[in-house]
Amino acid sequence: MVLAKIPFSSAQKVSLMIKRLIHLLIIAMALTASSAFAVNCQRASTPLENTICNNDNLNWLDDTMSNVYRAMLVYRDARIVHAEYVAWEKSLDECSSNDCIERAYYAGISKIAEVESNFEWDGRWWNTSSANMSGGRVQFSHSADWSITADIRIWAGINKDEFTAEARKVYGMVLIDDMVDSKQCKVLFIPRKSGAIQAYSNAGWGCRLSMPNGAFIDGRYLKSDTDPRPKATLQSLKIFADTKMDERFRALVGDDYQKFVDTANIYIYTEDIDNVGATVVSMWVRGAANTRTAIVMYTGGNIWAARIQPDSKGKLVFSYFSTLGNDAALMPRTIAEWKLRYLDQ
C-alpha cells in the first residue's frame, strides 16, 4: 500500500515554527546567561572560582563542561539541559576541596551528555575531525568495570607518535590521566547516543606539549576497522568551489591529482602577483614543508599548478601543469617566485 503524503496545514506550520523559535530562544537565553560560560579567571571573585582558576585540571574540566553544555543545548531539549546545568552549578557550592570539585565536574558532564554506562568501548576508533593527511586512532581493549587500556596513534603530515595508557572509567566516560611518556596529558572520552565518542583534552597546557607538532587528539571518533573518513578531493577540501573545476583539474594533471590531494595537509590563500584575478592556494605537508609542497592558481577560464616532491633518490623534482600548455618557461610570475623558495632554478 502506498500512503499519500499529507501536507502540513497552515496552522501546523505556524505551530512548528513557534516551537522552533521557542527552542532557539531558550538556547539564546541559556548561552547569554553568565553561568553558561567557563569561569572567567580574570574576574574570579569567589573561593570556588579562584580554586578552579588556580588548578589547571579543574580549569580544563570547566572548559570541557562549558563545551559539552553548549553542544547539548542543540542536541537535546534545551530546557531540560539548562535545568540540569543550573542544578549542577548549585551542587558545586557543597564542595570545598579540589577532589570534590573534580568529582562534581565528571558527574555533571556525564549527566548533561546523557552518558550510558553500558557503552561498548572495545575496538578501533578513528578521529573523523582531523584535517586531510592528519588523524588519530585509539584502540580500546581489556575493558573492565573501572579501567580500560588505550593504545593511541596520532599524526599530522609526517609528524607522528604513539602512546599507551591505562585509562580509568568515571561516570561512564573514559579518562586518560596517566599516559606513558606524557604524564601531563589528560583526555576525557565521552560516549554519545549516536555511537560516536567525543574527546576533549587539556591541549592548552598538557597534551600540546607531548603531541606531534600540529596534531590533536580532540575530536569526534567513530568505530571502524579502517579509517571511515571519505576520500578527500580538492573540492571537498574547498580548494575548488565546484565539481566542474575539480574535474578540469583532474583532466589536466592526470595521475598527479592524488599527489596534489596528499600534499594538501595545510593549505592557505596566497597573493596573485600576476594580477590576473586568480585564486591562488599554496599547500604543503606538515613536517615536510620544504620538500612536499604545491601551488594551484586558477581563474574562471585557466588553471596553472605546480608541485615539488622528492624522487626515489631524495632529489627534489618540479612538475608544472597549465591549461595554456605545460611549458615551464611560460609559467606565471606567481608560480615562478613560489618555485624559487624551494629550488635555485
C-alpha positions as CSV (number, residue, x, y, z in Angstrom):
1,M,0.0,0.0,0.0
2,V,1.3,3.5,-0.9
3,L,0.5,6.1,1.6
4,A,-0.2,9.6,0.3
5,K,1.8,12.4,1.8
6,I,-0.4,14.6,3.9
7,P,0.7,18.2,3.7
8,F,1.0,20.3,6.8
9,S,-1.8,22.7,7.3
10,S,-1.1,26.4,7.8
11,A,-1.8,26.1,11.5
12,Q,0.6,23.1,11.8
13,K,3.3,25.0,10.0
14,V,2.8,28.0,12.4
15,S,2.8,25.8,15.4
16,L,6.1,24.1,14.3
17,M,7.7,27.4,13.6
18,I,6.7,28.7,17.0
19,K,8.2,25.6,18.7
20,R,11.4,26.1,16.8
21,L,11.5,29.8,17.8
22,I,10.9,28.9,21.4
23,H,13.7,26.3,21.3
24,L,16.1,28.9,19.7
25,L,15.1,31.5,22.3
26,I,15.8,29.1,25.2
27,I,19.2,28.3,23.7
28,A,20.0,32.0,23.3
29,M,18.9,32.8,26.9
30,A,21.0,29.9,28.2
31,L,24.1,30.9,26.2
32,T,23.8,34.6,27.3
33,A,23.3,33.7,31.0
34,S,26.5,34.3,32.9
35,S,26.5,30.8,34.2
36,A,26.7,29.4,30.7
37,F,30.3,30.2,30.2
38,A,33.5,28.8,31.6
39,V,34.8,30.6,34.7
40,N,36.3,34.0,33.7
41,C,39.6,33.8,35.6
42,Q,40.3,37.4,35.1
43,R,37.2,38.2,37.2
44,A,37.2,35.3,39.6
45,S,35.5,36.6,42.8
46,T,34.6,33.6,44.9
47,P,36.6,30.9,46.7
48,L,35.1,28.3,44.2
49,E,36.1,30.4,41.2
50,N,39.6,31.1,42.4
51,T,40.1,27.4,43.3
52,I,39.1,26.4,39.7
53,C,41.3,29.1,38.2
54,N,44.4,28.2,40.3
55,N,44.2,24.5,39.4
56,D,45.0,23.5,35.8
57,N,43.0,20.3,35.9
58,L,39.8,22.0,37.3
59,N,40.2,24.8,34.8
60,W,40.3,22.2,31.9
61,L,37.2,20.5,33.3
62,D,35.4,23.8,33.5
63,D,36.2,24.4,29.8
64,T,35.1,20.9,28.9
65,M,31.8,21.3,30.8
66,S,31.1,24.6,29.0
67,N,31.7,22.9,25.6
68,V,29.5,19.9,26.5
69,Y,26.7,22.1,27.8
70,R,26.6,24.3,24.7
71,A,26.6,21.2,22.4
72,M,23.8,19.5,24.4
73,L,21.6,22.6,24.2
74,V,21.4,21.9,20.5
75,Y,21.2,18.1,20.5
76,R,18.8,17.7,23.4
77,D,15.8,19.6,24.8
78,A,17.4,22.9,25.7
79,R,15.0,23.5,28.7
80,I,16.0,20.2,30.3
81,V,19.7,20.7,29.6
82,H,19.6,24.2,31.1
83,A,17.8,22.9,34.2
84,E,20.3,20.2,34.7
85,Y,23.2,22.7,34.4
86,V,21.7,25.1,36.9
87,A,21.2,22.2,39.4
88,W,24.7,21.0,38.8
89,E,26.1,24.5,39.4
90,K,24.3,24.6,42.8
91,S,25.8,21.3,43.7
92,L,29.3,22.8,43.4
93,D,28.5,25.1,46.3
94,E,28.7,22.0,48.5
95,C,32.4,21.4,47.6
96,S,35.3,22.9,49.5
97,S,38.1,20.7,48.1
98,N,39.7,20.0,44.8
99,D,38.7,16.4,44.8
100,C,35.1,17.2,45.5
101,I,35.0,19.8,42.7
102,E,36.7,17.3,40.3
103,R,34.1,14.6,41.0
104,A,31.3,17.1,40.6
105,Y,32.6,18.1,37.2
106,Y,32.8,14.4,36.0
107,A,29.3,13.7,37.4
108,G,27.8,16.9,35.8
109,I,29.4,16.3,32.4
110,S,28.2,12.7,32.4
111,K,24.6,13.8,33.3
112,I,24.3,16.6,30.7
113,A,25.9,14.4,28.0
114,E,23.4,11.6,28.8
115,V,26.3,9.1,29.1
116,E,25.1,5.4,29.3
117,S,27.1,3.1,31.5
118,N,26.9,0.1,29.2
119,F,28.7,1.7,26.2
120,E,30.8,-0.8,24.1
121,W,34.3,0.7,24.2
122,D,36.5,-2.2,22.8
123,G,37.6,-1.7,19.3
124,R,39.4,0.7,16.9
125,W,38.2,4.3,16.9
126,W,39.2,7.0,14.3
127,N,39.2,10.7,14.7
128,T,36.9,12.0,12.0
129,S,37.5,15.7,12.9
130,S,41.2,15.7,11.8
131,A,42.5,17.5,8.8
132,N,43.4,15.9,5.5
133,M,46.7,13.8,5.9
134,S,46.3,14.1,9.7
135,G,44.5,11.9,12.1
136,G,44.1,9.9,15.3
137,R,43.4,6.3,16.1
138,V,42.6,4.9,19.5
139,Q,42.4,1.2,20.2
140,F,40.5,0.4,23.3
141,S,40.9,-3.1,24.8
142,H,40.7,-5.1,28.1
143,S,37.7,-3.2,29.2
144,A,36.8,-3.8,32.9
145,D,34.4,-2.2,35.3
146,W,36.8,0.6,36.3
147,S,39.6,0.5,33.8
148,I,40.5,0.1,30.1
149,T,43.6,0.0,28.0
150,A,44.1,2.7,25.3
151,D,46.7,2.5,22.5
152,I,46.9,5.8,20.7
153,R,48.4,6.8,17.4
154,I,48.4,10.5,16.4
155,W,49.8,12.1,13.2
156,A,49.9,15.4,11.3
157,G,51.6,15.1,8.0
158,I,54.8,13.2,8.6
159,N,54.8,14.1,12.3
160,K,53.5,11.2,14.3
161,D,53.8,9.4,17.6
162,E,52.2,6.6,19.6
163,F,51.1,6.4,23.2
164,T,49.8,3.8,25.7
165,A,47.7,4.4,28.7
166,E,45.8,2.5,31.4
167,A,42.7,4.7,31.5
168,R,40.0,5.0,34.2
169,K,36.3,4.8,33.8
170,V,34.5,7.6,35.5
171,Y,30.7,8.0,35.4
172,G,30.6,6.0,32.2
173,M,33.3,8.0,30.5
174,V,37.0,7.1,29.9
175,L,39.6,9.4,31.4
176,I,43.3,9.2,30.5
177,D,45.4,10.9,33.1
178,D,48.5,8.7,33.2
179,M,49.7,8.4,29.7
180,V,53.1,6.7,29.3
181,D,55.8,9.3,28.4
182,S,53.1,12.1,28.7
183,K,52.1,12.5,32.3
184,Q,50.7,16.0,31.9
185,C,48.3,15.0,29.1
186,K,44.7,14.4,30.1
187,V,41.9,13.3,27.8
188,L,38.2,12.7,28.5
189,F,36.4,10.5,26.1
190,I,32.6,11.0,26.2
191,P,30.3,8.4,24.6
192,R,27.4,9.7,22.6
193,K,24.0,8.1,22.0
194,S,24.8,8.1,18.3
195,G,27.5,5.5,19.0
196,A,30.3,8.1,18.4
197,I,32.9,9.3,21.0
198,Q,33.8,12.9,21.7
199,A,37.3,13.6,23.0
200,Y,38.4,16.6,25.0
201,S,42.0,17.1,26.0
202,N,43.9,19.7,28.1
203,A,45.7,20.8,24.9
204,G,46.3,24.2,26.3
205,W,48.8,23.2,28.9
206,G,49.2,19.4,28.8
207,C,48.7,17.4,25.6
208,R,50.0,20.1,23.3
209,L,53.5,19.6,24.9
210,S,53.6,15.9,24.1
211,M,51.7,15.5,20.9
212,P,53.4,15.6,17.5
213,N,53.7,19.2,16.1
214,G,50.3,20.1,14.6
215,A,48.5,17.0,15.9
216,F,45.4,16.9,18.1
217,I,43.7,14.2,20.0
218,D,40.5,16.1,20.4
219,G,37.6,15.4,18.1
220,R,34.7,13.0,17.1
221,Y,35.7,9.4,16.9
222,L,33.9,6.6,15.1
223,K,34.5,2.8,15.5
224,S,35.8,1.1,12.3
225,D,38.4,-1.4,11.3
226,T,39.7,1.2,8.7
227,D,39.6,5.0,8.5
228,P,35.9,5.8,7.9
229,R,36.6,9.3,6.5
230,P,35.6,9.7,2.9
231,K,38.4,10.0,0.4
232,A,39.4,13.7,0.1
233,T,39.2,15.6,-3.1
234,L,40.4,19.2,-3.9
235,Q,36.7,20.1,-4.0
236,S,35.9,18.6,-0.6
237,L,38.9,20.4,0.8
238,K,37.4,23.7,-0.6
239,I,40.4,24.3,-2.8
240,F,38.0,24.2,-5.7
241,A,34.5,25.5,-5.2
242,D,32.7,23.3,-7.6
243,T,32.8,19.9,-9.4
244,K,33.4,21.4,-12.8
245,M,36.7,23.0,-11.8
246,D,37.7,19.9,-9.9
247,E,37.1,17.7,-12.9
248,R,39.0,20.1,-15.2
249,F,41.9,19.9,-12.8
250,R,41.8,16.1,-12.8
251,A,41.9,16.0,-16.6
252,L,44.8,18.5,-16.6
253,V,47.1,16.7,-14.1
254,G,46.0,13.1,-14.6
255,D,47.6,10.6,-12.2
256,D,49.2,13.5,-10.3
257,Y,45.8,14.5,-8.9
258,Q,46.1,12.3,-5.9
259,K,49.6,13.7,-5.2
260,F,48.2,17.2,-5.0
261,V,45.5,15.9,-2.6
262,D,48.2,14.2,-0.5
263,T,50.1,17.5,-0.4
264,A,47.1,19.4,0.9
265,N,47.8,18.9,4.6
266,I,48.0,22.6,5.2
267,Y,46.7,25.0,2.6
268,I,46.3,28.8,2.5
269,Y,45.4,31.5,0.1
270,T,48.4,33.4,-1.3
271,E,48.7,36.6,-3.4
272,D,48.2,36.7,-7.2
273,I,51.2,38.8,-8.1
274,D,50.3,38.5,-11.8
275,N,47.1,40.5,-11.1
276,V,45.0,38.3,-13.4
277,G,42.2,37.9,-10.9
278,A,43.3,34.4,-10.0
279,T,42.6,32.4,-6.8
280,V,46.0,31.1,-5.6
281,V,46.3,28.3,-3.0
282,S,49.6,27.2,-1.6
283,M,49.8,23.8,0.2
284,W,52.3,21.6,2.0
285,V,52.7,18.6,4.2
286,R,53.3,19.4,7.9
287,G,56.8,18.3,8.8
288,A,58.0,18.4,5.2
289,A,57.1,21.9,4.1
290,N,60.3,22.4,2.1
291,T,60.2,19.1,0.3
292,R,56.5,18.3,-0.3
293,T,54.7,21.4,-1.4
294,A,52.4,22.5,-4.2
295,I,50.5,25.5,-5.6
296,V,47.3,25.8,-7.5
297,M,46.3,29.0,-9.4
298,Y,43.1,29.4,-11.3
299,T,40.7,31.9,-12.9
300,G,37.3,31.2,-14.5
301,G,39.0,30.0,-17.7
302,N,42.5,28.9,-16.9
303,I,44.4,26.7,-14.4
304,W,48.1,26.7,-13.5
305,A,49.6,24.3,-11.0
306,A,53.0,23.1,-9.8
307,R,54.3,20.6,-7.3
308,I,57.6,19.8,-5.7
309,Q,58.3,16.4,-4.3
310,P,61.5,14.2,-3.8
311,D,62.1,11.3,-6.1
312,S,63.2,7.9,-5.1
313,K,66.8,9.2,-4.5
314,G,65.6,12.2,-2.5
315,K,66.2,14.7,-5.2
316,L,63.5,17.4,-5.4
317,V,61.5,17.2,-8.7
318,F,59.4,20.1,-10.0
319,S,56.3,19.4,-12.0
320,Y,54.3,22.1,-13.8
321,F,50.8,22.0,-15.4
322,S,48.7,24.6,-17.2
323,T,45.6,24.7,-19.4
324,L,47.7,27.0,-21.6
325,G,50.4,24.4,-22.1
326,N,53.0,22.8,-19.8
327,D,56.0,24.9,-20.9
328,A,57.6,25.9,-17.6
329,A,59.3,28.9,-19.3
330,L,55.8,30.5,-19.7
331,M,54.6,29.9,-16.1
332,P,53.1,32.9,-14.3
333,R,55.3,35.0,-12.1
334,T,53.3,33.9,-9.0
335,I,54.4,30.3,-9.6
336,A,57.9,31.2,-10.7
337,E,58.5,33.1,-7.5
338,W,56.9,30.3,-5.4
339,K,59.3,27.8,-7.1
340,L,62.4,29.9,-6.1
341,R,61.6,29.4,-2.4
342,Y,62.4,25.7,-2.8
343,L,64.6,25.4,-5.8
344,D,67.5,27.5,-7.0
345,Q,66.5,27.2,-10.6
